[in-house]
């Protein structure tokens, strides 16, 4: 009778071991899952080379001439109103510093980021990296291409000032 009870008590244990699978098959499941994820396109891989370089949005293949001081002044006012709560020219703040952004990004990219931040955050790998670094997505505050162009002109003018201060050894830069 005791051996019957032992066998009956061992039966659930045997069932769990038999149905639970071995560690080798469980260990291979994450590899299979990651293999599946690896076979899916990475964020940004659906973008063309132009979209990776110029961003996602309406602005393409800009030709910039000399800086327009009046447009830069208009952009300065728009920057103060729309951008300065999160961006500074020479310091990291809520968002990245923008004083030299045009040495890192094309003008089209900057304007498309201003105009189409939501899609850029969702789909562009460089912007996803910025989100991972700064933790705050950029809100869309400018929907007018003319205003975005004015902000770009202000950034162009500011970059010249920031670079000149850096070259001169200005301790504030």
Backbone bond lengths (Angstrom), bond angles and torsions (degrees), N, CA, C in turn:
res aa  C-N    CA-C-N  psi(-1)  N-CA   C-N-CA  omega(-1)  CA-C   N-CA-C  phi
1 X - - - 1.438 - - 1.524 111.03 -
2 X 1.341 117.39 -38.81 1.457 120.89 179.51 1.520 109.69 -64.83
3 X 1.282 118.88 -41.47 1.455 120.06 179.87 1.532 110.80 -65.08
4 X 1.331 117.84 -33.17 1.455 120.92 176.05 1.531 110.43 -65.04
5 X 1.341 118.07 -41.57 1.463 121.88 177.88 1.529 111.20 -65.51
6 X 1.314 116.94 -40.29 1.470 120.37 177.96 1.523 110.43 -62.66
7 X 1.337 115.14 -44.74 1.463 118.66 179.24 1.529 110.60 -63.09
8 X 1.318 116.75 -40.69 1.458 120.83 179.92 1.529 110.40 -65.82
9 X 1.320 117.79 -38.48 1.463 121.69 179.19 1.524 110.97 -70.48
10 X 1.312 117.49 -33.36 1.458 121.22 179.91 1.527 112.45 -77.34
11 X 1.311 117.12 -21.90 1.451 120.70 -176.94 1.541 112.70 -57.62
12 X 1.350 120.75 -47.05 1.475 119.22 176.97 1.528 112.74 -62.49
13 X 1.323 117.63 -36.58 1.456 120.79 178.72 1.523 110.36 -63.92
14 X 1.317 116.56 -44.42 1.461 121.08 178.48 1.530 109.38 -62.94
15 X 1.325 116.73 -41.61 1.462 121.15 179.37 1.532 111.18 -61.07
16 X 1.329 116.88 -45.37 1.465 120.92 179.75 1.521 110.81 -63.29
17 X 1.303 117.16 -43.86 1.461 120.25 179.80 1.521 111.42 -65.92
18 X 1.318 116.49 -39.53 1.458 120.01 -178.19 1.527 111.38 -71.07
19 X 1.306 117.45 -40.84 1.469 120.85 -176.28 1.519 112.92 -87.89
20 X 1.307 117.07 -22.13 1.462 120.18 -177.02 1.501 112.80 -72.87
21 X 1.295 118.11 -15.44 1.458 121.24 -178.86 1.507 110.18 80.47
22 X 1.326 114.99 163.65 1.457 118.18 179.30 1.521 109.89 -93.00
23 X 1.318 116.14 167.26 1.462 121.44 -177.22 1.520 112.00 -64.18
24 X 1.326 117.73 -31.06 1.456 120.35 -178.28 1.523 111.22 -64.67
25 X 1.332 116.86 -42.00 1.465 118.00 -179.90 1.523 110.58 -70.83
26 X 1.333 118.32 -34.32 1.458 120.51 177.49 1.520 110.64 -69.57
27 X 1.313 117.20 -37.36 1.456 120.63 179.68 1.526 110.89 -66.88
28 X 1.344 116.54 -29.66 1.456 118.12 -179.82 1.518 112.23 -79.01
29 X 1.322 118.36 -17.85 1.455 120.20 -179.33 1.523 112.85 -63.40
30 X 1.335 120.78 -45.34 1.459 118.26 177.19 1.524 112.04 -61.07
31 X 1.331 117.06 -35.76 1.451 119.44 178.78 1.522 109.97 -65.16
32 X 1.334 116.36 -40.14 1.452 119.00 177.94 1.520 110.19 -66.29
33 X 1.320 117.00 -41.24 1.463 120.49 179.89 1.518 110.42 -64.08
34 X 1.343 116.39 -42.79 1.454 117.89 179.73 1.517 110.51 -70.55
35 X 1.329 117.05 -30.14 1.452 119.64 174.91 1.514 110.87 -63.80
36 X 1.318 116.10 -38.13 1.457 120.36 177.13 1.519 110.14 -65.92
37 X 1.324 116.88 -44.39 1.464 120.61 179.25 1.525 110.33 -63.96
38 X 1.329 116.32 -37.54 1.453 119.75 -179.20 1.523 111.07 -67.79
39 X 1.335 116.47 -28.31 1.453 118.73 -179.79 1.524 111.94 -78.09
40 X 1.345 117.10 -15.60 1.460 120.27 176.22 1.523 108.88 -81.51
41 X 1.316 117.13 148.42 1.466 118.48 -178.65 1.518 111.68 -64.66
42 X 1.306 115.38 138.90 1.462 120.83 177.29 1.519 108.91 -73.29
43 X 1.317 115.54 158.93 1.459 120.26 177.70 1.525 108.34 -58.30
44 X 1.294 116.00 129.46 1.454 120.42 178.49 1.505 114.62 94.24
45 X 1.343 117.39 -16.49 1.454 118.10 -177.93 1.522 111.63 -71.28
46 X 1.325 117.13 -15.77 1.456 120.31 177.08 1.527 111.63 -83.84
47 X 1.321 117.02 -1.01 1.460 121.05 -178.12 1.521 110.58 -89.49
48 X 1.302 115.53 146.59 1.457 120.41 175.63 1.527 109.14 -77.09
49 X 1.310 115.91 167.71 1.467 119.70 177.56 1.528 110.41 -60.90
50 X 1.320 116.76 -37.31 1.469 120.47 177.86 1.519 110.64 -64.20
51 X 1.335 117.30 -43.22 1.466 120.51 179.62 1.523 111.24 -66.11
52 X 1.324 117.31 -36.90 1.462 119.63 177.50 1.523 110.56 -65.10
53 X 1.310 116.84 -37.08 1.462 121.24 -177.78 1.530 112.83 -82.38
54 X 1.336 116.71 -41.29 1.462 120.66 -172.96 1.520 113.52 -104.56
55 X 1.319 117.41 -5.53 1.450 120.23 179.61 1.515 112.61 85.96
56 X 1.322 114.58 178.49 1.463 122.37 -177.66 1.512 109.08 -106.10
57 X 1.287 116.45 118.89 1.452 119.63 -179.69 1.509 111.37 158.57
58 X 1.309 116.55 -168.63 1.460 120.96 -172.35 1.528 115.15 -80.53
59 X 1.316 118.33 -13.59 1.467 120.57 -171.49 1.526 109.76 -92.39
60 X 1.335 116.45 126.12 1.456 122.93 -179.94 1.525 110.39 -138.53
61 X 1.304 116.10 143.68 1.463 124.87 168.40 1.527 114.15 44.56
62 X 1.321 114.92 61.72 1.464 120.22 178.45 1.522 110.73 -76.28
63 X 1.299 115.30 145.88 1.459 122.01 171.38 1.523 105.79 -117.79
64 X 1.325 115.55 114.39 1.464 120.44 -176.97 1.520 109.65 -102.19
65 X 1.292 115.38 135.73 1.458 120.88 175.84 1.520 109.63 -99.37
66 X 1.310 114.63 -149.21 1.460 120.57 176.17 1.529 109.58 -64.71
67 X 1.317 115.69 155.26 1.464 120.11 178.18 1.523 109.17 -67.91
68 X 1.315 114.75 132.16 1.464 122.50 177.98 1.528 107.73 -93.67
69 X 1.351 118.55 106.48 1.467 120.81 -176.46 1.528 113.84 -58.44
70 X 1.324 117.88 -37.53 1.472 120.04 -179.98 1.529 110.57 -66.85
71 X 1.325 116.58 -41.59 1.464 120.46 178.37 1.531 110.46 -67.67
72 X 1.341 116.81 -38.00 1.466 120.55 177.09 1.526 110.98 -63.84
73 X 1.315 117.17 -37.82 1.470 121.26 177.61 1.527 110.40 -64.95
74 X 1.313 116.19 -42.69 1.466 120.76 175.94 1.534 109.82 -61.49
75 X 1.328 115.91 -41.49 1.463 120.82 178.45 1.511 112.55 -65.85
76 X 1.327 116.82 -33.91 1.463 120.74 177.30 1.522 110.64 -61.36
77 X 1.327 116.22 -45.07 1.469 120.19 178.88 1.528 110.75 -63.66
78 X 1.329 116.68 -41.51 1.468 120.23 178.60 1.525 110.57 -66.30
79 X 1.340 116.83 -39.21 1.465 120.94 179.07 1.526 110.49 -61.04
80 X 1.328 116.41 -45.96 1.467 120.46 179.92 1.523 110.12 -60.12
81 X 1.310 116.74 -43.69 1.466 121.34 -177.89 1.523 112.62 -71.51
82 X 1.321 117.14 -42.97 1.466 120.78 -169.09 1.524 115.29 -103.47
83 X 1.317 117.89 -27.02 1.465 119.95 -167.64 1.528 114.98 -117.34
84 X 1.324 117.40 -29.85 1.470 120.32 -168.54 1.523 114.09 -68.51
85 X 1.309 118.51 -14.69 1.468 119.29 176.12 1.523 110.94 -66.67
86 X 1.324 117.05 -25.28 1.468 120.91 -177.34 1.526 113.83 -118.44
87 X 1.333 117.84 -21.07 1.464 120.98 -174.56 1.517 111.50 -123.42
88 X 1.321 114.84 140.75 1.460 123.05 171.58 1.525 106.88 -119.91
89 X 1.303 116.57 164.60 1.460 119.42 -178.14 1.526 112.78 -75.66
90 X 1.328 117.15 -40.42 1.460 118.85 -172.94 1.523 114.16 -118.96
91 X 1.301 117.87 -1.12 1.461 119.91 -176.38 1.517 111.18 -129.04
92 X 1.318 114.81 144.96 1.454 120.57 170.81 1.526 106.71 -66.27
93 X 1.297 116.53 139.52 1.460 120.83 179.60 1.521 106.06 -138.19
94 X 1.298 119.37 -131.89 1.463 120.56 173.90 1.524 109.11 -65.34
95 X 1.321 115.50 -38.20 1.459 122.31 176.21 1.514 109.88 -118.14
96 X 1.324 117.33 179.45 1.468 119.96 -178.30 1.527 112.29 -68.49
97 X 1.340 115.37 157.49 1.464 119.86 175.10 1.526 107.81 -66.42
98 X 1.312 115.48 146.85 1.460 119.29 -175.87 1.520 113.70 -115.87
99 X 1.312 117.48 2.80 1.459 120.13 -177.40 1.510 114.08 -61.71
100 X 1.316 117.56 -30.48 1.465 121.29 179.44 1.529 111.65 -125.08
101 X 1.310 117.24 24.24 1.464 120.63 -177.49 1.528 111.81 -58.69
102 X 1.315 117.29 -32.16 1.463 119.65 -177.94 1.524 113.12 -76.06
103 X 1.314 117.61 -7.24 1.463 119.45 170.81 1.531 110.23 -86.19
104 X 1.334 116.14 -14.64 1.469 121.21 179.25 1.525 112.90 -104.93
105 X 1.305 117.11 -29.09 1.466 122.55 -173.84 1.526 110.36 -132.01
106 X 1.313 114.59 149.07 1.467 120.46 176.65 1.528 110.38 -70.73
107 X 1.322 117.71 154.44 1.467 120.42 178.37 1.532 112.78 -57.01
108 X 1.333 116.83 -38.05 1.463 120.47 178.84 1.523 110.69 -61.86
109 X 1.330 116.35 -40.70 1.461 121.50 179.25 1.528 109.74 -61.23
110 X 1.327 116.54 -46.04 1.465 120.98 -178.62 1.524 110.18 -62.66
111 X 1.317 117.06 -46.76 1.469 119.06 179.85 1.525 111.49 -65.06
112 X 1.320 117.75 -40.80 1.466 119.68 178.33 1.523 111.36 -65.92
113 X 1.319 117.25 -33.06 1.466 120.01 175.79 1.525 110.35 -66.55
114 X 1.307 117.11 -40.49 1.466 121.13 178.23 1.528 110.07 -64.63
115 X 1.315 116.72 -43.46 1.466 121.55 -173.59 1.525 114.13 -84.85
116 X 1.318 117.74 -26.59 1.462 121.28 -168.79 1.527 111.08 -138.63
117 X 1.313 116.12 47.16 1.466 120.69 -173.94 1.525 112.99 -60.86
118 X 1.311 118.11 -37.45 1.462 120.49 -176.11 1.521 111.39 -61.70
119 X 1.318 117.97 -50.49 1.462 120.33 179.55 1.523 111.08 -67.61
120 X 1.314 116.88 -36.45 1.464 119.68 178.02 1.527 110.37 -60.72
121 X 1.331 117.61 -43.44 1.470 121.33 179.12 1.524 110.26 -64.92
122 X 1.310 116.99 -39.28 1.458 120.76 -177.64 1.520 113.00 -71.54
123 X 1.341 117.92 -35.44 1.459 119.17 -167.63 1.523 116.51 -120.18
124 X 1.312 119.09 -22.27 1.468 119.58 -172.99 1.528 110.24 -92.03
125 X 1.338 118.09 123.86 1.472 120.07 -175.87 1.531 114.04 -62.15
126 X 1.314 119.10 -36.33 1.472 120.45 179.50 1.524 110.80 -66.62
127 X 1.310 116.74 -37.11 1.466 120.59 179.50 1.525 109.92 -73.58
128 X 1.321 116.98 -34.39 1.473 120.10 175.52 1.534 109.98 -62.86
129 X 1.327 116.62 -37.62 1.469 120.13 176.15 1.527 110.79 -64.16
130 X 1.315 116.99 -40.88 1.471 120.11 177.00 1.522 110.79 -62.91
131 X 1.320 116.85 -40.62 1.460 120.56 178.02 1.525 110.16 -62.15
132 X 1.317 117.31 -40.93 1.463 120.60 178.32 1.528 111.18 -65.32
133 X 1.312 117.07 -30.75 1.463 121.27 -179.34 1.526 112.48 -82.09
134 X 1.331 117.32 -39.32 1.467 120.92 -173.44 1.525 113.70 -104.95
135 X 1.319 117.61 -12.71 1.477 124.17 174.07 1.520 115.54 66.56
136 X 1.304 119.50 0.71 1.459 121.13 -176.81 1.524 109.42 -127.67
137 X 1.331 117.74 118.39 1.465 118.20 177.31 1.525 110.57 -71.47
138 X 1.302 115.65 147.30 1.458 120.15 -179.82 1.526 109.18 -78.72
139 X 1.320 117.18 127.16 1.467 118.88 177.26 1.531 110.65 -76.89
140 X 1.301 115.35 152.89 1.462 119.77 174.74 1.523 107.22 -82.27
141 X 1.314 116.07 113.50 1.464 120.77 179.35 1.512 111.90 -117.11
142 X 1.313 116.32 -19.49 1.457 121.07 -178.33 1.525 107.58 -117.11
143 X 1.304 116.88 122.43 1.462 120.27 178.05 1.522 111.72 -115.63
144 X 1.295 116.67 -2.98 1.456 122.42 -177.18 1.524 109.42 -102.20
145 X 1.336 116.66 124.19 1.454 120.46 -178.57 1.523 112.50 -61.76
146 X 1.301 117.77 -33.25 1.468 120.77 -180.00 1.526 110.54 -65.42
147 X 1.329 117.22 -40.65 1.465 119.86 178.43 1.528 110.71 -68.99
148 X 1.326 116.80 -40.34 1.467 120.19 177.16 1.524 110.20 -62.25
149 X 1.323 116.80 -38.46 1.467 120.68 178.66 1.525 110.76 -65.72
150 X 1.331 116.95 -37.74 1.468 120.63 177.66 1.529 110.39 -65.30
151 X 1.322 117.43 -41.28 1.471 120.77 177.52 1.523 109.66 -63.38
152 X 1.327 117.11 -41.49 1.463 120.74 176.88 1.526 110.47 -59.23
153 X 1.317 117.49 -42.55 1.466 120.83 -179.93 1.527 110.41 -63.85
154 X 1.321 116.49 -39.15 1.466 120.68 176.07 1.530 110.07 -63.05
155 X 1.322 117.38 -42.22 1.467 120.40 178.54 1.525 110.91 -64.33
156 X 1.317 117.24 -38.17 1.469 120.75 176.89 1.523 110.58 -61.59
157 X 1.327 116.60 -47.34 1.468 120.89 -179.62 1.526 110.75 -65.54
158 X 1.310 116.58 -40.18 1.472 120.91 -179.45 1.516 111.43 -66.66
159 X 1.328 117.04 -36.02 1.457 119.74 -179.77 1.519 110.64 -62.14
160 X 1.305 117.60 -39.65 1.468 120.83 177.65 1.527 109.93 -60.31
161 X 1.322 117.02 -43.21 1.467 121.23 179.07 1.528 111.48 -65.96
162 X 1.331 117.11 -43.89 1.469 121.11 -179.21 1.522 110.14 -64.05
163 X 1.331 117.09 -44.66 1.463 120.27 179.76 1.523 111.48 -65.68
164 X 1.316 117.83 -38.36 1.468 121.06 178.14 1.526 110.65 -64.81
165 X 1.325 117.02 -41.58 1.466 120.74 178.67 1.523 110.55 -65.80
166 X 1.317 116.97 -38.18 1.465 120.95 179.26 1.524 110.51 -66.28
167 X 1.328 116.94 -44.37 1.464 121.07 179.13 1.519 111.87 -65.15
168 X 1.316 116.97 -33.54 1.467 121.01 -179.56 1.523 111.56 -77.78
169 X 1.328 116.43 -7.04 1.458 119.69 179.97 1.508 113.12 78.58
170 X 1.312 116.56 25.26 1.469 121.46 178.50 1.525 108.88 -60.37
171 X 1.339 118.14 122.64 1.461 120.48 -177.39 1.524 113.41 -66.94
172 X 1.339 118.71 -14.84 1.467 119.72 179.10 1.512 111.93 -83.00
173 X 1.324 117.52 -8.35 1.461 118.96 -178.97 1.496 111.95 -101.17
